Amino acid sequence: MEIAGPAIILNKTSTVVIEPYWLAKIDIYGNVEISADQSGAATVDFEQYEYPEDVPCDPIDLSIFGHRFMSIAEQMGTTLQRTSASTNIKERLDFSCALFDPEGCLVANAPHVPVHLGSMQEAVAFQVKQLGENWREGEVILTNHPTAGGTHLPDMTIITPVYSQG
């Protein structure tokens, strides 16, 4: 049996969601194989949109990815807290962790000390602009310069770019 998405398959012990443009094949044993349905797959021409917020977005995907990104920022904070030797970080939790896009705009933040996030975004955007295409995989930038998004000398901003497939 074949079921084209969007669809929901229910049985006594599970629920399977078939997204639009996906196809579920169910064999005689009840196994479900899901594959992309190439026959009617919609494509989005991103060139037609002037601003990123104009691109149509599935609210469920947006929620899932928003929570994934926030979880990454929270895990960054947990790792920082557990590995820190500083009382300010380990006990007072005086830090913030966040993810930024390639231009330095905030994507997701963990609920630590949000006062840092305003200056942190400026610091990331400044370094992205300053370094341009000279960023390399594995590099780490440490900054607290007042004209580059720094607030006061004890607050340090550590920026590590993440690359996908080099």
C-alpha positions as CSV (number, residue, x, y, z in Angstrom):
1,M,0.0,0.0,0.0
2,E,1.2,3.5,-0.7
3,I,0.2,6.7,1.1
4,A,1.1,10.1,-0.2
5,G,1.7,12.9,2.3
6,P,0.4,14.9,4.0
7,A,-0.9,12.0,6.1
8,I,-0.9,10.5,9.6
9,I,-0.7,6.7,10.1
10,L,-1.9,5.5,13.4
11,N,-1.8,2.1,15.1
12,K,-1.9,0.8,18.6
13,T,1.7,1.6,19.5
14,S,2.9,4.4,17.1
15,T,2.0,7.4,15.0
16,V,3.8,8.2,11.8
17,V,3.6,11.6,10.1
18,I,4.0,11.7,6.4
19,E,5.0,15.2,5.3
20,P,3.9,16.8,2.1
21,Y,5.8,15.5,-1.0
22,W,6.8,12.3,0.8
23,L,5.5,8.8,0.1
24,A,5.0,6.0,2.6
25,K,5.1,2.4,1.4
26,I,3.6,-0.2,3.8
27,D,4.6,-3.8,3.2
28,I,2.6,-7.0,4.1
29,Y,4.3,-7.1,7.5
30,G,3.3,-3.5,8.4
31,N,6.8,-2.0,7.9
32,V,6.7,1.6,6.7
33,E,9.3,2.9,4.3
34,I,9.2,6.7,3.7
35,S,10.8,8.3,0.7
36,A,10.7,11.6,-1.1
37,D,7.9,11.8,-3.7
38,Q,9.7,13.4,-6.7
39,S,6.6,13.5,-8.8
40,G,5.0,16.7,-7.3
41,A,7.7,18.1,-5.1
42,A,7.5,21.8,-4.7
43,T,10.6,23.9,-5.2
44,V,11.1,27.4,-3.8
45,D,12.9,30.0,-5.9
46,F,14.6,32.0,-3.1
47,E,15.8,34.6,-5.6
48,Q,12.2,35.9,-5.8
49,Y,12.3,37.0,-2.2
50,E,13.8,40.3,-1.2
51,Y,14.0,39.6,2.6
52,P,14.5,36.3,4.4
53,E,11.3,36.9,6.4
54,D,9.4,36.9,3.1
55,V,10.2,33.2,2.4
56,P,7.2,31.0,3.3
57,C,7.9,28.9,6.3
58,D,6.2,25.9,7.9
59,P,5.4,26.8,11.5
60,I,6.1,23.2,12.7
61,D,9.6,23.2,11.1
62,L,10.2,26.7,12.5
63,S,9.3,25.5,16.0
64,I,11.4,22.3,15.7
65,F,14.5,24.1,14.5
66,G,14.1,26.9,17.0
67,H,14.0,24.4,19.8
68,R,17.0,22.6,18.4
69,F,19.1,25.8,18.1
70,M,18.0,26.8,21.6
71,S,19.0,23.4,22.9
72,I,22.5,23.8,21.4
73,A,22.9,27.2,23.2
74,E,21.7,25.6,26.5
75,Q,24.2,22.7,26.1
76,M,27.0,25.2,25.4
77,G,26.1,26.9,28.7
78,T,26.0,23.6,30.6
79,T,29.4,22.7,29.3
80,L,30.9,26.1,30.1
81,Q,29.5,25.9,33.7
82,R,30.7,22.4,34.3
83,T,34.2,23.0,33.0
84,S,34.8,26.5,34.4
85,A,37.2,27.3,37.2
86,S,35.7,30.7,37.7
87,T,33.3,31.2,40.6
88,N,31.4,33.8,38.6
89,I,30.7,31.3,35.9
90,K,30.4,28.0,37.9
91,E,28.2,29.3,40.8
92,R,26.9,32.8,39.9
93,L,26.1,31.7,36.3
94,D,27.3,35.1,35.0
95,F,27.6,34.2,31.3
96,S,25.5,33.9,28.2
97,C,25.6,31.5,25.2
98,A,24.0,32.0,21.8
99,L,24.0,31.0,18.2
100,F,24.4,33.6,15.4
101,D,23.9,33.5,11.7
102,P,26.8,34.2,9.2
103,E,26.1,38.0,9.4
104,G,26.2,38.0,13.2
105,C,22.5,38.2,13.9
106,L,21.1,36.3,16.8
107,V,19.5,33.0,16.0
108,A,19.0,31.4,19.4
109,N,20.1,32.1,23.0
110,A,20.1,30.1,26.2
111,P,18.3,31.7,29.2
112,H,21.4,32.6,31.1
113,V,22.2,36.3,31.6
114,P,20.4,38.0,28.7
115,V,22.0,41.4,29.4
116,H,25.1,40.1,27.5
117,L,23.2,39.3,24.3
118,G,22.9,42.9,23.1
119,S,26.6,43.5,23.2
120,M,27.4,39.9,22.1
121,Q,25.5,40.4,18.8
122,E,27.5,43.6,18.2
123,A,30.7,41.8,18.9
124,V,30.0,38.9,16.6
125,A,28.8,41.2,13.8
126,F,31.9,43.4,14.2
127,Q,34.3,40.4,13.9
128,V,32.4,38.9,11.0
129,K,32.7,42.3,9.2
130,Q,36.3,42.8,10.3
131,L,37.5,39.3,9.3
132,G,35.3,38.9,6.2
133,E,36.3,35.8,4.3
134,N,39.5,35.3,6.3
135,W,37.7,33.1,8.9
136,R,39.1,29.5,9.0
137,E,37.7,26.3,10.4
138,G,39.0,25.7,13.9
139,E,39.7,29.4,14.7
140,V,38.5,31.0,17.9
141,I,38.2,34.8,18.4
142,L,38.4,36.3,21.9
143,T,37.3,39.9,22.2
144,N,36.3,42.5,24.7
145,H,37.2,45.7,22.8
146,P,34.8,48.5,23.6
147,T,34.4,49.6,20.0
148,A,33.8,46.0,18.9
149,G,30.8,45.2,21.1
150,G,32.6,44.9,24.4
151,T,31.0,46.2,27.5
152,H,33.7,46.2,30.2
153,L,37.1,44.5,30.6
154,P,36.0,41.5,32.6
155,D,33.4,40.5,30.0
156,M,35.0,38.4,27.3
157,T,33.3,37.3,24.1
158,I,34.5,34.0,22.6
159,I,33.4,33.5,19.0
160,T,33.9,30.2,17.2
161,P,32.6,29.8,13.6
162,V,31.0,26.5,12.6
163,Y,31.4,25.2,9.1
164,S,29.2,22.7,7.3
165,Q,31.3,20.4,5.1
166,G,34.3,22.6,5.1
